[in-house]
Amino acid sequence: MLSVTPIPAFGDNYIWLLRQDTSSEICVVDPGDAAPVVELIEREGLSLSTVLITHHHADHTGGLPELIERYAPRVIGPNNPRIPGIEERVASGDEFRVMGRRFEVFEVPGHTLDHIAFFTAGIPPLLFCGDALFSAGCGRLFEGTPEQMHASLNRLAALPDDTLVFAAHEYTLANLRFALAADPHNPDVARAMEECQRARELDRPTLPSSLGREKRINPFLRVTDAGVRQAAADHGATDSDQATFATLRAWKDNF
């Protein structure tokens, strides 16, 4: 059975660790810092076989050089020469296998132009989406356009509702505070805030979420909702889904 656990880094990053119960081999996703990965490997006698990279930002790639030097793992990531060490550059439609699971690649530009996400079907399906989709939020648009990000999130939202969402940051409470303003009459948002506050008080991660849950609490996936559009109308255009998304993203940037 494939298990997924977080390795905390930088205060609010998660490096996701994938492991089959019957093997010491592991895969990590977006190792921005090598130190906590090395510590875990050496402490538990593990073997790093694969690294997955979603995009080029340093808090997702900074640990790559040391991990490659120490363990020579297979490295799979976007087709961006700015990321040194990737030996398998992948794009939408590509597939590969890790730990017996078939992974699909989706290009999800918006946060960055090179951003990709990794999806593997199963019980349950798993989505490793970096900084594209957060719980109750989405990534800031550093390189892409609102139109690109809106299309990217729609692509992810089309996956099964029971898909577990492994985002790369513990941003959930801040995102839910915005969701309370952007979707003020949504009881699911208020319940999620209570649940996530309790989790953080116990120093537990709020992730993974699920796509079904995100469709109920994430305003960036709810741009067709009348309540979201009404709240966003005070901050910009809401005459289309894309316009509403762009207004929400700009509002969140200054929230």
C-alpha positions as CSV (number, residue, x, y, z in Angstrom):
1,M,0.0,0.0,0.0
2,L,1.3,3.5,-0.9
3,S,1.5,5.9,2.0
4,V,2.0,9.7,1.8
5,T,3.4,11.7,4.7
6,P,4.6,15.3,5.0
7,I,8.1,16.4,5.7
8,P,7.8,20.0,7.0
9,A,10.3,22.6,5.7
10,F,10.7,26.4,5.9
11,G,7.9,26.8,8.4
12,D,5.0,26.3,5.9
13,N,6.2,24.0,3.1
14,Y,5.5,20.3,2.9
15,I,7.8,18.0,1.1
16,W,5.6,15.0,0.4
17,L,7.1,11.5,1.0
18,L,5.7,8.5,-0.9
19,R,6.5,5.0,0.3
20,Q,5.2,1.5,-0.2
21,D,4.8,-0.3,3.1
22,T,6.9,-3.3,1.9
23,S,9.9,-1.3,0.7
24,S,12.5,1.0,2.0
25,E,12.5,3.0,-1.3
26,I,10.9,6.4,-1.2
27,C,9.9,9.2,-3.5
28,V,9.7,12.9,-2.5
29,V,7.9,15.7,-4.1
30,D,9.3,19.3,-4.3
31,P,12.3,19.0,-1.9
32,G,13.1,22.7,-1.4
33,D,15.4,21.8,1.5
34,A,17.6,18.7,1.4
35,A,18.3,18.6,5.2
36,P,15.0,17.2,6.5
37,V,14.9,14.6,3.7
38,V,18.5,13.5,4.4
39,E,17.8,13.4,8.1
40,L,14.8,11.1,7.6
41,I,16.6,8.8,5.1
42,E,19.6,8.4,7.4
43,R,17.5,7.9,10.6
44,E,15.2,5.3,9.1
45,G,17.6,3.6,6.6
46,L,15.6,4.5,3.6
47,S,16.6,4.7,-0.1
48,L,15.6,7.7,-2.2
49,S,14.7,6.4,-5.6
50,T,12.6,9.2,-7.2
51,V,12.1,13.0,-6.9
52,L,9.1,14.8,-8.5
53,I,9.3,18.5,-9.2
54,T,6.2,20.7,-9.9
55,H,7.9,24.0,-10.8
56,H,11.1,26.0,-10.6
57,H,10.8,28.0,-7.5
58,A,13.6,27.6,-5.0
59,D,11.5,26.4,-2.1
60,H,10.5,23.4,-4.3
61,T,13.9,22.7,-5.9
62,G,16.6,24.0,-3.6
63,G,17.4,20.6,-2.1
64,L,17.8,18.9,-5.5
65,P,21.6,19.3,-5.9
66,E,22.5,17.7,-2.6
67,L,19.9,14.9,-3.0
68,I,21.3,14.1,-6.4
69,E,24.9,14.1,-5.2
70,R,24.1,11.9,-2.2
71,Y,21.6,9.4,-3.7
72,A,21.4,9.8,-7.5
73,P,17.6,9.5,-7.7
74,R,15.5,9.5,-10.8
75,V,14.3,13.1,-11.1
76,I,11.1,13.9,-13.0
77,G,9.9,17.5,-13.6
78,P,8.8,20.2,-16.0
79,N,10.6,20.9,-19.3
80,N,12.4,24.0,-17.9
81,P,16.2,24.3,-18.3
82,R,16.2,26.6,-15.3
83,I,15.8,23.5,-13.1
84,P,19.2,21.6,-13.0
85,G,19.2,17.9,-12.5
86,I,15.9,16.9,-14.1
87,E,16.6,13.8,-16.2
88,E,13.0,13.2,-17.3
89,R,11.2,16.3,-18.5
90,V,7.5,15.8,-18.8
91,A,4.4,17.6,-20.0
92,S,0.7,17.1,-20.4
93,G,-0.2,13.7,-21.6
94,D,3.0,12.1,-20.4
95,E,2.8,9.1,-18.0
96,F,5.3,7.3,-15.9
97,R,5.4,4.7,-13.0
98,V,6.6,5.2,-9.5
99,M,6.3,2.6,-6.8
100,G,4.0,0.5,-9.0
101,R,1.6,3.4,-9.5
102,R,0.9,5.0,-12.9
103,F,1.2,8.8,-12.8
104,E,-0.3,11.3,-15.3
105,V,1.1,14.7,-15.9
106,F,-1.0,17.9,-16.3
107,E,0.4,21.2,-17.3
108,V,-1.2,23.8,-14.9
109,P,0.3,27.2,-15.7
110,G,-0.6,30.3,-13.7
111,H,1.5,30.4,-10.6
112,T,4.5,29.8,-13.0
113,L,4.5,29.0,-16.7
114,D,6.3,25.7,-16.2
115,H,4.0,24.4,-13.4
116,I,2.9,20.8,-13.7
117,A,0.8,18.5,-11.4
118,F,1.1,14.8,-10.9
119,F,-2.0,12.6,-10.6
120,T,-2.3,8.9,-9.9
121,A,-5.6,7.0,-10.0
122,G,-6.4,4.4,-7.3
123,I,-8.3,4.1,-4.0
124,P,-8.1,6.9,-3.3
125,P,-6.7,8.9,-6.3
126,L,-3.8,11.3,-5.4
127,L,-2.9,14.7,-6.7
128,F,0.4,16.5,-6.1
129,C,-0.3,20.0,-7.2
130,G,2.5,22.1,-5.8
131,D,1.4,25.8,-5.7
132,A,-1.3,25.6,-8.3
133,L,-4.2,24.5,-6.0
134,F,-4.2,25.0,-2.2
135,S,-6.8,24.1,0.3
136,A,-9.3,27.0,0.1
137,G,-7.0,28.9,-2.3
138,C,-4.7,28.9,-5.3
139,G,-1.2,30.1,-6.1
140,R,-0.4,33.7,-6.6
141,L,0.1,34.6,-10.3
142,F,3.8,35.3,-10.6
143,E,4.2,34.4,-14.3
144,G,0.9,33.3,-15.8
145,T,-2.4,35.1,-16.4
146,P,-5.8,34.7,-14.6
147,E,-7.1,33.0,-17.7
148,Q,-4.4,30.4,-17.5
149,M,-4.8,29.7,-13.8
150,H,-8.6,29.5,-14.2
151,A,-8.2,27.0,-16.9
152,S,-5.6,25.0,-14.9
153,L,-7.9,24.8,-11.8
154,N,-10.8,23.7,-14.0
155,R,-8.6,20.9,-15.3
156,L,-7.8,19.8,-11.8
157,A,-11.4,20.2,-10.6
158,A,-12.5,17.7,-13.3
159,L,-10.7,14.9,-11.5
160,P,-12.8,12.6,-9.2
161,D,-14.2,14.2,-6.0
162,D,-12.4,11.7,-3.8
163,T,-9.0,12.7,-5.1
164,L,-6.7,13.6,-2.2
165,V,-5.1,17.0,-2.7
166,F,-1.5,17.3,-1.6
167,A,-0.6,21.0,-1.9
168,A,2.9,22.2,-1.0
169,H,2.1,24.8,1.7
170,E,0.2,25.0,5.0
171,Y,-1.7,28.1,3.9
172,T,-5.2,26.8,4.8
173,L,-6.2,29.0,7.7
174,A,-5.2,32.2,5.8
175,N,-7.0,31.0,2.7
176,L,-10.1,30.2,4.8
177,R,-10.1,33.7,6.2
178,F,-10.3,35.0,2.7
179,A,-13.0,32.4,1.8
180,L,-15.1,33.7,4.7
181,A,-15.1,37.1,3.0
182,A,-15.5,35.9,-0.5
183,D,-18.2,33.3,0.2
184,P,-19.8,34.6,3.4
185,H,-23.0,32.6,3.4
186,N,-21.3,29.2,2.9
187,P,-21.6,27.1,6.0
188,D,-19.0,24.6,4.7
189,V,-16.3,27.4,4.9
190,A,-17.2,28.1,8.5
191,R,-17.0,24.4,9.4
192,A,-13.7,24.0,7.6
193,M,-12.3,27.0,9.6
194,E,-13.2,25.3,12.9
195,E,-11.8,22.0,11.8
196,C,-8.6,23.4,10.6
197,Q,-8.1,25.6,13.6
198,R,-8.4,22.6,15.8
199,A,-5.9,20.7,13.6
200,R,-3.3,23.5,13.8
201,E,-3.7,23.9,17.6
202,L,-2.7,20.2,17.8
203,D,0.2,20.9,15.3
204,R,-1.4,18.7,12.7
205,P,-1.4,19.4,9.0
206,T,-4.6,20.5,7.4
207,L,-3.6,18.5,4.3
208,P,-4.4,16.5,2.3
209,S,-7.8,17.9,1.4
210,S,-10.0,16.4,-1.3
211,L,-11.4,17.8,-4.5
212,G,-14.9,17.3,-3.3
213,R,-14.2,19.4,-0.2
214,E,-12.4,22.0,-2.2
215,K,-15.4,22.4,-4.5
216,R,-17.4,23.2,-1.4
217,I,-15.0,25.6,0.4
218,N,-12.6,27.1,-2.2
219,P,-13.8,30.3,-3.7
220,F,-11.5,30.0,-6.7
221,L,-13.4,26.8,-7.7
222,R,-16.8,28.4,-7.0
223,V,-16.7,31.4,-9.4
224,T,-20.1,30.3,-10.8
225,D,-21.7,30.6,-7.3
226,A,-24.1,33.6,-6.9
227,G,-22.8,34.4,-3.4
228,V,-19.2,34.4,-4.5
229,R,-20.0,36.7,-7.4
230,Q,-22.0,39.0,-5.2
231,A,-19.1,39.3,-2.7
232,A,-16.5,39.8,-5.5
233,A,-18.6,42.4,-7.3
234,D,-17.4,45.1,-4.8
235,H,-13.9,44.4,-5.9
236,G,-14.1,44.2,-9.7
237,A,-15.8,42.6,-12.7
238,T,-17.9,39.5,-12.3
239,D,-19.6,39.3,-15.7
240,S,-18.0,36.0,-16.6
241,D,-16.3,33.1,-14.8
242,Q,-12.9,34.3,-15.9
243,A,-13.6,37.8,-14.8
244,T,-14.8,36.7,-11.4
245,F,-11.7,34.5,-11.0
246,A,-9.4,37.5,-11.9
247,T,-11.3,39.7,-9.4
248,L,-11.0,37.1,-6.7
249,R,-7.3,36.6,-7.3
250,A,-6.5,40.4,-7.3
251,W,-8.7,40.8,-4.1
252,K,-6.8,38.0,-2.4
253,D,-3.4,39.5,-3.3
254,N,-4.3,42.5,-1.2
255,F,-6.5,40.9,1.4
